[in-house]
Amino acid sequence: MAAFTLLRFCGRKTGFIFRRENIFAGLTQQKYIFPKQKWVNGCFIRYQSDFTSDESTDSETDRNDPPKNKELPQTKLLQVAVIGEANSGKSTFTNSLIGEKICAVTAVPHTTRKQTLGVFMVGDSQIVLLDTPGIVNHSEARRLKMTREHMRAPSYALHDADVIAVLVDASDRQRSMKLHDSIVTSLENHADVPSILILNKIDNVKKKTILLEIATVLLQDCEEDDFGNKGIGGWSKFEHVFMISARSGDGIDEIKQYFAVKSKPNEWLFPADTCTDQDFDQILHEIFREKILELYKQEIPWQIRQVNVLCEARDGHWRIHHKLYCRRKSQRRVVLAKVDQLKHLVLEDLEKAVGQRVDLTVDVSYSEKVGFQTPLPSY
C-alpha cells in the first residue's frame, strides 16, 4: 500500500514516478547535438565541438602503452515521463526541476502541444524528463481540433520510462478527486513501471488537511457503478505521494532526491551540462508562443505562424529578426496593437536565456496560406 503524508504542512513527504516510451531509445551523446561551433554563456544548447575528443590519438596511444586498469566513474540514469490533465502544472514542474525555462508556461489550457525533453543532474545521476501535453479523450480532442501527435504523446512517453509521474492540480476540487480515465488506463497498461502521485499547486489550497483527503481518495482504485460510470478515485499502486508547489519550488528538492535514489547504473544519454535537446530556434519559438498566448485572446494565438528570419550571435550581442503571419487582416491589426508589448516581454526571456544583449525586431504580416503552408520570407 502506498505511503503518503502531507509535505511540509503535516510532517512527512511523499512522491510519485512516471514511465515513458521509446523516445529515449537509441539516443547517444552525438545524435542530439547540433552542428554549431560556438558556445554562448547562458544558452541551453551544448555544441558538438565541445564534446568531441581526438579518438584517433587515444587509440594510437593505447596501442603503444600497456593496458592500465582504470576504474571509470559510475554513472546513473533515470528516465521519467510526466503526465497529467491540462493545466495541472507539468511544464512549470519541468522548468522548476531543471532550473531553466525550456517549456512555455501560461494559464491557458493545452499550452504544451508537443513533447519536450529536459535533463538535470543530481550528483552522479542524470534525470531525463519528458514533459507531455495534457491528456484528453477523443471527444475533447475533436472539439479542440488537436493533432494526433498531441493525443498520442502521453502514451508514447510511457514505453521506455523508468518512472511515471502523474501531476494533479490540488487546487481544483472538481478534478482533484478523480484521475482522468485515460491516465488510469495508461497506468494499467504499464503496471510494471513504478509510478508516483504529485499533488501540485498546494500553495493555492488554504486548508492543508484537504490535501490528505485528496491523497486518500486518489490512492484508491475507481469503482464503476451499475451503469459503468466511474466515480471518484485513482490508482492504488502509486509508490509515493508528493505534495509540492512547482511555482514556488516547495517540495522540489525532495522529488530530486527521490529520483536520484531511483536511478540505476547506466550510461548518460547527454553531457552533464545539458538541460534540453531543443535547439535555439525551438526555444525562441516557445518564448514567442508563450507571450502570444498571454497577450492575445480567442483564436488569434492558435492561428499565428512564426518564421525565424535571422538569428545569429554577433560581437557581444545577438541579432534576431522574427516574423509573425496572421490568417486575416483583422487579426494582423489586433497583433500590431500590442506588438511593442510583445517585443518587450520576449526580450526579457531572451536576454536571460543567452546572457547577452539581444537586438530584436518583429514583423507582422498577413497571409491566407497560414494554416496550410506557412509562407517563407522573400528576403
JOMOSUL-V176100 format. One record per backbone hydrogen bond with DSSP energy under -1.0 kcal/mol. NH is the residue of the N-H (numbers start at 0). CO is the residue of the C=O. E is the energy in kcal/mol with one decimal. If there is no record, write none. Layout:
# JOMOSUL-V176100
nh->NH co->CO e->E
nh->NH co->CO e->E
This chain:
# JOMOSUL-V176100
nh->8 co->6 e->-1.4
nh->17 co->163 e->-2.3
nh->23 co->20 e->-1.3
nh->26 co->23 e->-1.8
nh->35 co->33 e->-3.0
nh->42 co->39 e->-2.0
nh->47 co->33 e->-1.1
nh->49 co->46 e->-1.6
nh->50 co->47 e->-1.4
nh->51 co->47 e->-2.1
nh->54 co->52 e->-1.7
nh->57 co->53 e->-1.8
nh->58 co->54 e->-2.7
nh->59 co->55 e->-2.0
nh->60 co->56 e->-2.1
nh->61 co->57 e->-2.1
nh->62 co->58 e->-1.1
nh->63 co->59 e->-1.1
nh->64 co->60 e->-2.4
nh->69 co->67 e->-1.5
nh->75 co->123 e->-2.2
nh->76 co->263 e->-2.7
nh->77 co->125 e->-2.2
nh->79 co->127 e->-3.2
nh->80 co->17 e->-1.1
nh->80 co->162 e->-2.2
nh->81 co->129 e->-2.2
nh->82 co->164 e->-2.7
nh->87 co->84 e->-1.2
nh->92 co->88 e->-2.2
nh->93 co->89 e->-2.3
nh->94 co->90 e->-2.7
nh->95 co->91 e->-2.3
nh->96 co->92 e->-2.1
nh->97 co->93 e->-2.2
nh->98 co->94 e->-2.4
nh->101 co->99 e->-1.1
nh->115 co->130 e->-2.3
nh->117 co->128 e->-2.6
nh->118 co->274 e->-1.6
nh->119 co->126 e->-2.0
nh->121 co->124 e->-2.7
nh->124 co->121 e->-1.8
nh->125 co->75 e->-2.5
nh->126 co->119 e->-2.9
nh->127 co->77 e->-3.0
nh->128 co->117 e->-3.2
nh->129 co->79 e->-1.7
nh->130 co->115 e->-3.0
nh->131 co->81 e->-1.0
nh->134 co->83 e->-2.2
nh->140 co->136 e->-2.2
nh->141 co->137 e->-2.3
nh->142 co->138 e->-2.0
nh->143 co->139 e->-2.2
nh->145 co->140 e->-2.4
nh->150 co->146 e->-1.7
nh->151 co->147 e->-2.6
nh->152 co->148 e->-1.6
nh->155 co->151 e->-2.5
nh->156 co->152 e->-1.8
nh->157 co->154 e->-1.0
nh->160 co->19 e->-4.1
nh->161 co->78 e->-2.9
nh->162 co->78 e->-1.6
nh->163 co->17 e->-2.2
nh->163 co->193 e->-2.2
nh->164 co->80 e->-3.0
nh->165 co->195 e->-2.4
nh->166 co->82 e->-2.7
nh->167 co->197 e->-2.4
nh->169 co->167 e->-1.0
nh->169 co->199 e->-2.2
nh->171 co->168 e->-1.3
nh->175 co->171 e->-2.2
nh->177 co->174 e->-1.1
nh->178 co->232 e->-2.1
nh->183 co->179 e->-2.2
nh->184 co->180 e->-2.4
nh->185 co->181 e->-2.0
nh->186 co->182 e->-2.4
nh->187 co->183 e->-2.4
nh->188 co->184 e->-2.1
nh->192 co->189 e->-1.7
nh->195 co->16 e->-1.9
nh->195 co->163 e->-2.5
nh->196 co->14 e->-1.2
nh->196 co->239 e->-2.5
nh->197 co->165 e->-2.9
nh->198 co->241 e->-3.3
nh->199 co->167 e->-3.0
nh->201 co->243 e->-1.8
nh->203 co->200 e->-1.5
nh->204 co->201 e->-1.2
nh->209 co->206 e->-1.6
nh->210 co->207 e->-1.2
nh->212 co->208 e->-1.4
nh->213 co->209 e->-2.4
nh->214 co->210 e->-2.5
nh->215 co->211 e->-2.3
nh->216 co->212 e->-2.1
nh->217 co->213 e->-2.7
nh->218 co->214 e->-1.1
nh->219 co->216 e->-1.6
nh->224 co->228 e->-2.3
nh->227 co->224 e->-1.8
nh->230 co->222 e->-1.9
nh->232 co->176 e->-1.9
nh->233 co->219 e->-4.4
nh->234 co->217 e->-2.3
nh->238 co->194 e->-3.1
nh->241 co->196 e->-2.9
nh->243 co->198 e->-2.7
nh->244 co->249 e->-2.3
nh->248 co->244 e->-2.2
nh->251 co->248 e->-1.6
nh->254 co->250 e->-1.3
nh->255 co->251 e->-2.2
nh->256 co->252 e->-2.2
nh->257 co->253 e->-1.9
nh->258 co->254 e->-2.6
nh->259 co->255 e->-2.2
nh->260 co->256 e->-2.0
nh->261 co->257 e->-2.0
nh->262 co->258 e->-1.2
nh->263 co->76 e->-2.0
nh->265 co->74 e->-2.2
nh->273 co->270 e->-1.6
nh->282 co->278 e->-1.8
nh->283 co->279 e->-2.6
nh->284 co->280 e->-2.2
nh->285 co->281 e->-2.1
nh->286 co->282 e->-2.2
nh->287 co->283 e->-2.1
nh->288 co->284 e->-2.5
nh->289 co->285 e->-2.3
nh->290 co->286 e->-2.0
nh->291 co->287 e->-2.5
nh->292 co->288 e->-2.2
nh->293 co->289 e->-1.5
nh->294 co->290 e->-2.0
nh->295 co->291 e->-2.4
nh->299 co->296 e->-1.2
nh->302 co->298 e->-1.0
nh->302 co->299 e->-1.0
nh->303 co->299 e->-1.0
nh->304 co->324 e->-2.1
nh->306 co->322 e->-2.5
nh->308 co->320 e->-1.7
nh->309 co->320 e->-1.9
nh->311 co->318 e->-2.1
nh->313 co->316 e->-3.1
nh->315 co->313 e->-1.1
nh->317 co->356 e->-2.4
nh->318 co->311 e->-2.7
nh->319 co->358 e->-2.7
nh->320 co->309 e->-2.6
nh->321 co->360 e->-2.6
nh->322 co->306 e->-2.7
nh->323 co->362 e->-3.2
nh->324 co->304 e->-2.8
nh->325 co->364 e->-2.4
nh->331 co->327 e->-1.7
nh->332 co->328 e->-1.8
nh->333 co->329 e->-1.6
nh->334 co->330 e->-2.4
nh->335 co->331 e->-2.6
nh->336 co->332 e->-1.3
nh->337 co->334 e->-1.1
nh->341 co->337 e->-2.3
nh->342 co->338 e->-2.5
nh->343 co->339 e->-2.0
nh->344 co->340 e->-2.1
nh->345 co->341 e->-2.3
nh->346 co->342 e->-2.3
nh->347 co->343 e->-1.5
nh->348 co->344 e->-1.2
nh->349 co->345 e->-2.5
nh->350 co->346 e->-2.7
nh->351 co->347 e->-1.3
nh->352 co->348 e->-1.8
nh->353 co->349 e->-2.5
nh->354 co->350 e->-1.6
nh->358 co->317 e->-3.5
nh->360 co->319 e->-1.9
nh->362 co->321 e->-2.6
nh->364 co->323 e->-3.3
nh->366 co->325 e->-2.6
nh->369 co->366 e->-1.1
nh->371 co->368 e->-2.5
nh->372 co->368 e->-2.2
